[in-house]
Amino acid sequence: MKKQTLLLVLALICIFTTFGQKKTNGTIYNDHPVITVVEDMTKAFVSGDSDKVASYLTDDFKSYNGVGLKTNDKGWDKAAFSSNAKGWFDALDYFTITRSKGAYPDALEYKESNQKDVVWVQTWEDIKGVHKKTGVKVNMPSHRLIVVNKDNKIQTIINYTNQSIFDEIGRSFVNRTNGTIYNHHDNINTVRKLTYAYENGDLDKTMSFYSDDAKFSDINMEFRKSYTKAEITPMWKTFLDEYEIKSIDMIGYPDYLEYEMNEGREVLSWWNYHLIRKSDKKEITVPFHFSDSFNADGKIVSEMAYYSQALLNAK
């Protein structure tokens, strides 16, 4: 019992010590005049009014990229930042900066003597728009740390945003290739072989061209839902039981796209399925489009099918 009592006392001491180490360092406000200053400046920025933006900034203002890689970043000065407002306004259609859903700014007044003349504002916002030149959609969260002085002037802004969107805009100003398109390739041969195996009712051979972990989707399914190879096989068997395939005819020719980015391998093919529904002997023609993704071993790892379920069910 003595040992257990000692352990309990030590545990309580640790708990009290931990809680005793807490120390306040200021006050957080969700309603404060500096928040109004920041949001008014943001409205001026979105409207492209560079002069009005500048009126909210101190003469020694600096703006920094919080996710930048420069070790000696000198930041943007008042003139550069304010003029950038017109740049954003001119570059984007439907440009908005709004509070993120469920978020609101915080104003922080710290106790330290070197912080007594400033208030820090934290914002969580969504930046949206469409780049006029490239059509790139801008839809990204943004977090900002903003320092406002005792005269209600903004002296520092640190921005944290997704830089990849700006990279995509930059890349889109020039024409760039992303691989090679083939009209003859062994992966095209694979798609033809599996299609004609299915036309002839040879389901085992059809499925042999897919990897064991292949995923199957079609345009009529719930978004992001897919079937496994084990799940799709009996469904394709049911289709063969319900429809007689008179012929499957290729429309045009398949394309095989071998991408440089992410080493993608995709065969796009177009077909007319000429069918007879066995239940009522109705003849039906249904166009199909398939997008088949291949691995490096020449096996199909995912397939997306596009066709009209309404045509199959037509009376």
Disulfide bonds with the S-S distance in Angstrom:
none
